C-alpha cells in the first residue's frame, strides 16, 4: 500500500513563504505524475501544481510565478515552495500521485496552510 505523508504546513502572514513536503513510501519513479491540490472550506479540491515523471510542470493560474513544484528521487519526495503567500491561499493542501503501472491515484492526509495577518 502506497502512502504519501505531507508536512510543512502552518500559519504565516501575507507575503510569507512555506515549503510543503510529501514523502512517498515507494520510489517516485513508479508514478507517472505527482501533484499538489488544495481545498478550502466549502470549496472543491483543485489542482495547484503537478509534475510529470519527465519533469514537466503545470501550475494553476492563481499560483504561477509564486509557487514551485519539484521532486527529489533520492528522497522519494515532492515539494511545493510557496512564496508571496496570500490569504486566498489558505486551504488544506494534499499531495497526490498517479501510479505508472496500475493507474491508481493515491492521496496524502493533507496539511493545513493558513495565511492571515
N, C-alpha and C positions, 0 to 999 in steps of 0.2 A: 504494500500500500504506500503510494507516494504521499509524502507530507510536505507542506510548504508552511514555513513559520516566519511571520513578519515581525519586525522590530523597528524601533527608531521613531515611533510616533510621539506626540506630546503637544504641549501648548507653547505657542510662540506669538510674538507681536507682529503686526503687519510690517512687511519689509524684511522679515527674518528668514532664516533658512532651516531646513531639516533634511536629513538623509534617511530614507527608508531602506531597510534591508529585508531580503526574503531568502531564507536558506532552504534549499531543497534536500530531501533525504536520499536523492539519487542523482546521478550525473545529469546535468542540464543539457548535455549533448543528446539526450533521449527525447528532448522536447523540440517540436517544430517552431514554437514561439513561446515567449513569456511576456507577461504584461502586468500593468497596474491599473486597477479600476477603483472608483470611489463612489460612495453612496452617502448622501446627506439625508437627514430625516425627512420622510415624505417624498423623497425622490427615487428615481430608478438608479440602478448601478450602471455607471457609464465608464467607458474606456478613457483612461488618462494618457497612457503611452504603452506601446508594445515594441518588442524587438524580436526579429526572426532569428532562426539558427544561423543564418548567414550574416547577421549583424545589421540588417535593415531596420531602421527605427521609424516609428509613426507616433504623432502626438495629436492630442485634441487641440483645437484652435485656441482654447482658453488658457492653455499652459505652454504652448510653443514659445520658445525663447526664454522661458523661466525654469522649466523642468528638464532634466536629462536622465534618460534611462540607460543603464549599462549592465553588463554581466561580467562575472569572474568565473571562468570554468574551473580554475584550480580550487575555488571555494564553493563551487556549485551554488552560486548566489546571483541574484538580480537586485539592482539598486535603483532607487529613484532619488536623485538630488533635486531638491525643491528650493529655489531661490525666489526672492521678492514675493514672499507669500502674501496672499490677500484673504480677507475674511471669507470670501466666497469659495476659498479652497478648503474650508472646514468640512470634514467628512470622515467616514471610516474608509480607510484605504485597504484594498485587498490585492494580494498577489495571485496571479493566475498563470497556469502553464498547460499547454496542449501536448499530449503525448504524440510523438512521431510515429509510434508503432500501432497504437490502439485507437487513436483519435479521441481518447477520453480527455476531458478537461478537469483540471484539479484547481482547488481554491484554498487559500490560507484562511486563517480565522479572522483576520482584519486587525488593523491598528488605527487608533483614533488620532486625527490631526485637528487641532483647534487653533485658529488664527483669530486673535482678539486683542484689543488694547485694554 
